Amino acid sequence: MSRSTKACVPTVELHRHFEAGLRPSTLARLAQKNAVTEVRTRAGEIVPGVDPQDPDSITAYYAQIAAGFQGPGGFSRFVDSFGLPLSVLQSLEDLESAVFEQVIDLQRAGSLHTELRGSAMTYQQVVKASLPEIIEALRAGTRRAWRDHEASATFIVAFSRQNALGPADGPRMKRQAPEVCAAVAEAYDADDPIGLDIAGFPEVAHPPRDFVAVTAVAREAGVPMTIHCGEQGHAPDYAESPPELVVEAVQTLGVQRIGHGTCLIASPEARSVVKAAGVGVECCPGSNLKMGFIDRMQDHPLPTFLQDGLLASIATDDPLMFGDFTVRQLLGHAAQPLGLGAEQERQLAKNGLETAFVSPQRRELLLRRLDLS
């Protein structure tokens, strides 16, 4: 199969963090607009030698971050590096336009449907607006992309497991889950869905069962859910994120998708549970490799998931940090070691549409577009 033929296969991306999907040029433009002149970490420390208004400087900064992922403190620097994109998103207009531009950019790069995710409460630390207003601005970007260009996208609102269920008299950002779940439930529209994601770390310390009660309001409203699960472990035992956690997420939370799910390779029984439930698996092989959760690209379990009939799709995760800004770019260096040809790429796209957080009417339309491509 020639590369030119393969390039005609549309892509579908279900696991992409919104602020970490902004291109350096977008960050620089927003920095100029909002007079951001220095880069700070999430903890507020100034990062010397980086110009937030210069795309080349931003690119070099994240290349340096990526180079140190697997070294001491690498994960902490990764988390801290979100400070830059978060600092330049300063208004509801910034949120709406950045979502819109990202979706259109990805459509032009061959994406049939894109799902962006992010923490609305985190954006609220800079954007002076209510949580419902922020969620509406994010959705307005996806709606405008569809209205003006028929570029399909859904926004997924996330909360962090480690900051989800703090005491009522503690800091608001340490008890995100109740407020986020209620706001997402209120915003849900079956004809124009919004999703809910449980992200963060560590997985074993904050298992899915901890979130059954707090997510009930969203689940009862019909909000589709995904959860970062089965990512943060290593072969052969995956002790930091065992397959049992994925099974627990499916059986106790009723999630529609699993974010990453790499640990499923260790358990045919867990894969059977996921398959029987029709739960999608959002595979991010580039991210898993860069973060050191797999040693080589060819070690990623995505091909096994496809062979077993799981509804696996493929995604970039955090493009700003990991370097691949589109699924097509990711496939450019992942397809060969993973043994993915045009048939498998089409199946990944179909699986993505089958498990996308969209209305039945939108799903039917997108599946027709895939069939015609």
N, C-alpha and C positions, 0 to 999 in steps of 0.2 A: 504494500500500500504506500503510495507516494505521500510525502508530507503535504503537498498542495491539496490532494484529495482529502486528507485528514483534516486540514485546516477548515474545510467546509462544514464540518460537524459542529452544530451550535453547542454552546456550553450552558450549564445551569449551576449556579453557585448558591449554596444554602448556609455556609458558615464563613462569614466575613465581618470582622469587627469594623464598624463604621469609621471611627476616628482614625483607626490604624489602616484604613483603606484609602485615606486621602493622599494624593500624590504630593511630592515636595513642592511642585509649582502651585498647587492649591493652598498648601500651608503658607508658602511665602506670600501669596496674594492676600490671604486673610490676616497674616501678621502685619503687612503693610497697611491694610485697611484699619486695623485695630491698634496700630502703633505699638505692637509687641516687638521689643528690641533685644530681649535676652531670652535664652532658653533655661527653663527651670525643670527640675525633676518633679515627680508627683509629691515628693516630700518638701519641695520649695527651695531646694539648693540650686544655685546658679551653675550652669554647665559652661565652663569657659571655652572660648574659641569657636563657638557655633553661632552663626548669624541666622535667625529665624526668618529673615526676609530674603535669603539667598537659597534657591533650590539646590545648588551644588553643595553648599555648606550643610544643608539638611541631609542630603544624600550621603555625604561623607560621615556625618554623625551616626546615622543608622547603620551604615556599613561597619563602623567601629563597634557599635552595640552588638550587632549580629556576630561579629568575630569572637566576642567574648561570652556568648551564650552558655557554653558548656564549661567555662572556667568558674573559679570560686566567685560567688556572688552574681553570677551571670543572670539568674532568673530575677533577682532583685533589680538589677540594672534594666532588664527588659521591662518590668512593671513600671519602674521610674520613668522610662523613656516615653510613656504615654503623656507625660507632662506637657510636651510641646503641642501635640494636636489639640489637647484639651484646652490649652491656654488661648488659642486663637479662635475658638468657637465661642463668641461672646454675646450673641443675640439670637433671638428666634429666627431672624432673617438669615443669619449665618448657618444655623442648623438646617433650615429648609433648603437653602440654595446649595449647601454642600452635599446633602442627600441627593438632590435633583441632579447635580453635575456628576456625581459618582455613578449614579444609575445610568445616565445617558452615555458616559464614557465607557461603561462596561457593555452597554448595548452595541456601541460602535465596534467594540472589540469581539463581538460575537456571542455575548451572553443573551440567552433567550429569557432568562428570569434570574433575578438576584435577590438574595435576602441579606439585609444589613442588620447588625445587632449592636446594641450599646446600652450603657447605663444612664437612663434619663436623670436619675438623682445625682450622678457625678457631673453631668452637664450643668445641673442646677447650681453647682458650686460657683460657676462663673456667669451663667446666664441668669439674670434676675427675673425669673418668671415662675409660675406655679408648675407643679409636676404635670397636670393635665395640659397646660399650655405648651410645655416642652414636647410632650408626646404628640400633640396635635401638629406642631411644627415639623417634627420628623416625618410624620405620616403625610403632611402636605407635600413634602418633597417627592415621595413615591407617587402620590396622586397626580402631581403635575407632570411627572415623567410619563405616566400612562396617558394622561389627557392630551399632552402636547406631542408625544412621540410614540405612543403605544409601547413604551419601554416598561416591562413588567418588573415590579419589585414589591417586597414586603418588609416592614420594619419589625424587629423583635426586640422587646425591652428586657433588659437583663438586670438581675441583682446578684451580688457576690455571696456565695455560701458562708464565707467567713465573716461577713458583715451583715448577715441577714436577720438574726434573731437575738440581738442584744437586749438588755433590760430596758423596760419602758422609761426609766429615769436616766438612761445613758445617752450618749451622743446619737443624734438622729441617723447619721451615716453608718452607725453600727447596728441599726435595726431597720434595714431597708425593706425587707420582704413584705411586711403587712401593707405598707403604703404603696409599694410598687404593684403588688397583686391587686389591690383594690382599684388603683387607677387604670390598670390594664383591663380589668373586668368592666369598668365603666365605659372605657373607650371602645370595647370590642364591637365589631360590626361584621356579621357573617358574610355580607356582600363585599366587604373590604377588610379582611382580617388583619389583626395585629397578633404577634406572638409573644411568648414569655420564655425566658432562658434563665437557668441557674448556672452561673459561672463561678470562677474563683477556685481557691485551693485552701487547705489540702482536702482531698476527697474522702479518705477514710475517716477523718475526724468530723466530717460533716456529711454523713450518708444521706441518700435520698429520703429515707423514712423521716428525717427531721423536718421535712418541708411539706408533709402531707396536709397538715392542718392549715398552714398559712396559705398554701396555694389553692385551697378548696374553692374560695370565692371566684378565682379566675377559671378554674376547671369547670365549675358549675355554670359559668357564663358562656362556656364553649371555647375559651381561649386555647389554641394549640400550644403545646409545650415541647421544648427541647432542654437538654441538660448536658453540660460538660461532664463527661463521665468516661472512665476507662482510658484516660489520656496519660496520667502522670506516673505510670509504672514502667518497669523494664522487664524484659524477658530474663529468665523463664517464668518467674513466679508472679510478677506484676503486683507485688505486695502493696505498693502505694496506691493502687487502683485496681483491685481484683475484679474478675468477671462477675462475681456475685453482686457487686454494686450496680452493674448494668441491669442485671435481672431484677434487682430490687427497684430500680427506677421504672422499669417497664410495669412491674406488678403492683407497686404501691402508688406511683404517681400517674400511671397511665400515659406516659410521655409518647408523643408521636415520633420523636427523633432522639438520637443519641449523638452528642458532639464528640467526635474522635472515635471512642470505642475501640482503640487499638488492642486493648487487653482481651478482646473477644477471641483473638487467635488462640488463646490458651485454653479455651473451653468450647468444644463442639456442642455441649449441652446448652450453654448460654447463647450460642449462635442460633440454636434451634428455637429457643424462647423468643429471641428477637425476630426471627423469620416468621414464626407462627403468629406473632402479634402484628405483623406488617409494619414494624417500626423502621424508620430510615436511619442510616448510619452516615454521618457527615465526616468523611475521611479528609484529613489534612496532611498528606504525606510530607510536603515540604516543611511545614511547621514541625512535625514530629521529628524529622531528621535534624533540623537546625537546633531544636531544643535538646537533642540527645536522647529522645525516648526510643528511637531506633538507631542502629549503627550505620546502616546503608539503606539507600532508597529501595533496593531490591528486597530488603527485609520487611517492607511494609505489608500488612495483611490484606490490602485492598483486593488483589487478585483472588485470594481465597474467599473473601466475602462475595465477590461476583460469582465465583464458581459454585458457592453454596446457595446462591439465589437470594442473598440479602439485598435489601433496597439501599445499596451503597451509592453515594455520590462523592464528588471531589471538590475541594475548596482551598482557597489560599490562606484563610485564617487572619493573619495580620500582615498584609502586604508591605506596609511601610518598614516593618522590622525584618521580614523574611525575604523581600526582594522581588517576588512574583506578583505583579499588580493585576494579572488576569489569570483565569484558569488555563487559557491557551498558552500563556508563558510557562505556567507550571508544567503543563503536559509536554512542553518543548523539551524538557530535560528529565521528566518523570516517566513518560510513556514507554520509552525503550526498556529501562530497567524493570518496570512493572509489567512489561509484556502487553501493553495496551495498544490495540489497533483501532481502526475506525469503528468496528463493531462494538468493542468494549466502551469506547468513548460515547457512542450513541446510547448504549445501555445506561451509562452513568447519567447522561442527560435525562433519559426517560425516568430513571429512578428518582432523580431530583424533582421532576415535575410531579410524579406520583405522590411524593411526600412533601411537596411544597405547601406552605401555609397560604393558600389562595382559595377563592370560592370555587365551587364545582364548575361554574361557567368559565372562569379564567383558566382552570386546569384543562378543560376540554379544548379551549381555543389554543392554548400553548402546545398541547399534545398534537393537535392538527398541524401547527406550524413546524413542529419537529418532524412529523411524518413527511411533510412537503419539502423539507430541506435536503 
